[in-house]
Amino acid sequence: MSAPLAPREAGKLITENSKDVFVELEGVHSLAEKLYEKIGQKEISLTGWKSLHELNPQSSGEDAVNWVFFVDTLNFSFWSENEDKKFLVKYKGKEYSGYWSFCAAVNRALDEGIPLTTASYYANLTMDQLKHVMRSDSDFSIPMIEERLEILHHTGKILTERFGGSFLNCVKMSEKSAVKLMQLVVEHFSSYRDEGVFQGQKVAFYKRAQILVGDTWGVLEGKNDGCFYDIHKITMFADYRIPQALVHFGAMRYSEELLEKLKEGWLFKNGDREEMEIRGGSIWAVELICEHLQELFKKKGEKMSNEINPVLIDHFLWDYARDYREEIKVVPFHRVRCIYY
């Protein structure tokens, strides 16, 4: 089979052939208008990656880049079976859940002097060491710990052997191209190879590879090695939170049959048709939102900054989905246990 369609093209193909997930243009335009206001009020900007999230590295050095690589290598499957069974971590007087509980555990380990984000260390990490680092302050541990350990061993070994143990070397090899960095990551690190087959066509979603590029752009503040001239070509990161927000805002719609499955807590498999339609539809909806945003800027006689792109739209929607969980849970998120998101 030939090379997979890139995420943007995959999103378009899937949306055009979808049976249960529909991108709604009226909702796309309405959400774009809301986002246009947020951009005008400086609520959507690259600086938010650091200023809005205290657990993200506040520096821009090599250690910060390696933190981003470590975290995105394990950035998958943090959802809880129910509200009472959450992996929770208390750190510096605050309690975190989901993805942020994982980041808090990483920072806690670093504070304890454990060189957790050093490739040669995690390439040889033991299960006992990983369990200690990821210890929970609730009765529920982080999901998929065996898979996480296996990925760390493989990834740490490759980073050490091919990139001198530093993800910054990989970033430098990309020559300030976001797309090239994504391709380098997918080529060398198999756990980032988030691909599937939709109606006989191989397609790529690359959620973690793309979020790694987006986070690298964020930690480097879009400067120096992180000054990616083609960052706008990275799509949103197709996970389980953003689709929820898109349906909430009316930019996407589910069939009654799919909605019923979601309400029943159906556990989809990675690669199921409905799961791929949700992810593909999300990618295409955000692409259309960005297109409409450009039109809104043009109408006002303004030029849309290269900084406003699917990466930042994703950041806003993901934060919204977490901050307004109660408001949007009328539309349940789709449940999948896999290493890709």
N, C-alpha and C positions, 0 to 999 in steps of 0.2 A: 504494500500500500504506500502511496506517495506521502510526502510530508503533510502534517496536519494543517488545516486552515488556521491562521493566526486568530487570536481571541476576537478581534473586531469583526472579521469576516465570518467567523464561526457564529457569533451572536446574531448577525444578520440572517445567515442561512437558517439557523434554528428558529428564529422568530417568524420567518416567512413560511415555515413548514410546521408550525406548532399546532397541536390539537387542544391543549389545555391551558396554555399561557398566552396572553394577548397584551401587546404594547398598545396603550391608548393615547393617541396623539393629543387629545384635549387635555388629558392629565399631564402629559409630558410638557405641554406649553404652560400649563398652570404652575407646575413645579418649577420650571425654568424661570418664570416670573418671580416666584418667591425667592429663588436663589439669587436672582439679579439684585433684589433688594438687600439680601444678606451680604453680597459682594460689595455693594455700595456702602454698607455700614461696617465694612472691614471685618465681618464675622467669618468670612471664608478667605483664608490666606495661608501661604506656606509657613509663616511664623507660628501658626496655631499648633503645628506638630509638636513643638517644644512648649510653647506658652500655655497651652490648654491641658497638657498631659504631664504631670510632675514625675511620672515614673520613666518617661523617655529620657535618654541621655541629654543633658543640657550643654554638653561640649560637642566639638566637631572633629576630634582627633581619631587616631587609628583604633583606640580602645572602644570608642563610641560606635564606630563602623562595625567592629567585631561583635559588639553587643547586639546590634541590629541583625547581623547575620545569624547569630546563635538563636535569637528570639524568633526570627521568621522561619528558621529551620524547623522549629517545633510549634509554629503558629497554626494549630489545627485542633478541632474537636474539643472545645471548652464548654459546650452546652450541657446543661444538667437535665436529668430525667424529669425532675420536677423542682419546684421552688424550695422544697425542704431538703434537697439532697445536693448541695452545692459545695464545690471545692473552694474554700475560703482561706485567704492568707492575710494576717494582720501584720502591718508594716508601718513603722513610724507613727503609731497611734491611729492608723486608719485600717478598716477592713475592706478587702477587695474581693471581687468575684470574677468568674469567667476569665477572659484573656488577661485582664489586669491583675488577677490573683497570681497568674503565671509570671508576669513581669515583676510583681512584688517579690515573689520567691527567688527570682534571678538576682534582683538587687540585694535581697537579704543575704544570699550566699556570697556575693561579692563583698558586702560589708563584713562578713565573717572571715574574709581572707581566702575564700575558695576561688581558685582561678577558673571559674566556670566557663567563661567565654573564650578561653584559650584552646585552640584546636587540638594541640598535643595532649591537653588534659582530658577533654571530653571524648577524644578518640579512644581512650582507655578507661572511661568511667565505668564503675561497677554498678550493678542494680542497687545495692545498699546505699552507695553514695548518691545516686539519683533520687532514691526514695527520701533520703535525708534532706536533700536540697529542695525537693518538691513537697515536703511535709505540709499537711493541711492543718488549719486551725478549726476545722470542722471534722465530722466523722467520715467525710467523703474525700477520697484522694483524686488526684488528677486522672482523667481518663487516658486509656491507651498507653500506659507507661512502658510496656514491653516494646511497642512499636517506636516509641520516642528514643529508647536506649539504642535500639538497632540503627535508627537513622543517625543518631549522634556519632556512633562508632564509624559508620561509613562516611559521613560528611566530614568529620574531623580528620580522618585518614586522607581523603581526597584533598582537603584544603591544605593539609601539611605537605603532601607529596607534590601537588601541582601548583600551589600558590604561595609557597613559603610560610604557610600557617596563618596568613592574613587575608581577609576578604578585601582589604583595601587594594591589594595587588590585582585582584580580579576586577575591581572598579577601574583601576588605572588602565587595564587592558581594553576596557570598553571604549576608550578614547572619547569620552563624554557623550556617548550614544546610549540612551535608555534601552532601546531595542536590542543593541548589541550586548548590553549587560544581561538583559533577560535571556538572550540566546546562550550566552556563556554559562549562565547558571543552570539552564535546562539541559545543556549538553553535558556538563560535568557532574551534576548532582542529581541522581536519578529520582530522589524523593520529591523533587520539584516538577517532575514530568507529568503534569496534570492534563491528561489527554483522554479522548474517548472516541466512539464511533456513533455518528448520528445519521440514520438513513443511508448507511453504506459509505459515508464520508468521514474521514478522520478529522477530528476537530480538537483544538487546544483551548483551555481556559486559563491555565497558568496563574491561578489565584496567588499562590505563595511566591512564585518567581516575580510576579508583577508587584506585589506588595513589598517585596524585598527591594526592588528598584525604587518604588515610591518612598519607602522609609529611608533608603540611602540618600535620596534627594532631600528628604526632610532633615536628616541628621547633619548633612553637609550644607544645609540651608541654600541649596541650589547654587553653591559657589565652588570654585576650584575643580577638583575631580568630580564633584556632584553637579556641575553646571551642564546638565543634559539638554542638548539643543532640540531633542525630539521627545521630550517628556510627554507631550500631548498625544503621542502614539500609544502610550500605555493605557489600557482600558480600566474600568472599575474592576475591583477584585471580587469575583463571583463567589459569594459565601452564602450563609443562611440568614444574615441580619438585613442586608441591603434589600433583598427582594420584599421582605416584610414592610420596609419603609416605602418602597416604590408602590406596592399595592395600597398601603395606607393613604398615600398621596394621590392615588388614582392614575398613576403613570403606567401601571400594569394591572391586569385583571386575570383571575383564575376561573376556570370552569367550575360549575357546581360540584362535579365529581371530584375534582382535585381538592377543592376547598373542604369537602367532606372527609377526604383522607387525612388532610392536615389536622382537622379538628379531632379526628380519632387518634392522633399521635402516631400515624403510620411511619414505620421506619423504612425509608428508601435505601436502595443500594446505590453506591457511586456508579454512574453509567446507566441508571434507569432512565427511560424516556422522559418521564415527568420531571425528574431531577435535572436533566440536561436542558429541558425547556425552561425551567425556572432560572437556571444560571445564564443560559444564552439570552433569554428575554431581558434579564437584568443588564447584561452588557450592552445590548442594543438600545434599551430605554435610556441609559445614561449617555450613550453616544448621541442620541437624538436630543436629549436635554442640552448637551454642550453645543450642538448645532443651533438650537433655538436661542441659546444664550448669546451666541455670536450675532445672530440676527437682531436681538434686542440691543446689543451694544452698537451695531451699525445704525439702527434707527435713531439712536441718540447722538450719532455722529462721533462715536467713540470707538477705539480699537480694543478688543478684548485682550487682556494680558496673556502671554504664553503660560503664566502661572495658573490661570484658571483653566482647569482641564479635568478629565475624568478622575484623576487621583484625588484632587481636592473635593470634588463632588462626592466621591466615595467616603472620604473622611467625614464630611458633614452628615451624610445620611447614616453612616454607621454610628456616629455619636448620638444622633437623634434617636435611632432605634434603641440604643441602650438607655438614654436619658428619659425617654418617654415610653418605657416598656409597657406600663399599664394601659396607656392610651392606644398603643398599636397592637396589643396582643389579641384583639378581635380577629386579626389575621395571624394564625399561628405560623411560626417559622417551619421550614421543612427539615426533617430530622434525617441526618446521614452520619454514620460513624466512619470516617475515613481520614487518611493522612493529608488530604489535599486542601481541606478547609474546615 
